[in-house]
Amino acid sequence: MPQMSPYNWSIYFTLIVLFLVLMVIMNYFSNIQNIEKKNNFELNKPKSTNWKW
């Protein structure tokens, strides 16, 4: 059983690293989509910013 703890630690470590890499990749793609949406929304900016308070 003592040999199981390093094995489990390595599994958890790799899972955490993979999760962080996935988060970075998802943030990268979401930033690209946000830039594309901003370019598309620039045409509709006057409508979206014209708030009626």
C-alpha positions in Angstrom: 0.0 0.0 0.0 2.8 2.6 0.5 3.5 2.4 -3.2 -0.1 3.5 -4.0 0.2 7.0 -2.6 2.8 8.3 -5.1 0.8 6.7 -7.9 -2.4 8.5 -6.8 -0.5 11.7 -6.2 0.8 11.6 -9.8 -2.7 10.9 -11.1 -4.2 13.8 -9.3 -1.3 16.0 -10.3 -1.7 15.2 -14.0 -5.5 15.7 -13.7 -5.0 19.1 -12.2 -2.5 20.1 -14.9 -4.8 18.8 -17.6 -7.7 20.8 -16.1 -5.6 24.0 -16.0 -4.5 23.5 -19.6 -8.1 23.0 -20.7 -9.1 26.1 -18.8 -6.4 28.1 -20.6 -7.4 26.7 -24.0 -11.1 27.5 -23.4 -10.2 31.0 -22.3 -8.1 31.5 -25.4 -11.0 30.4 -27.7 -13.5 32.4 -25.8 -11.3 35.5 -26.1 -11.1 34.9 -29.9 -14.9 34.5 -30.0 -15.4 37.7 -28.0 -13.1 39.6 -30.3 -15.1 38.4 -33.3 -18.4 39.3 -31.5 -17.0 42.8 -30.6 -16.2 43.3 -34.3 -19.7 42.3 -35.3 -21.3 44.4 -32.5 -19.5 47.5 -33.5 -22.1 48.1 -36.1 -24.9 47.8 -33.6 -23.2 49.8 -30.9 -25.5 52.9 -31.0 -28.5 50.7 -30.5 -27.0 48.8 -27.6 -25.6 51.8 -25.9 -28.7 54.0 -26.3 -30.2 53.1 -22.9 -33.5 54.7 -21.9 -33.3 55.5 -18.2 
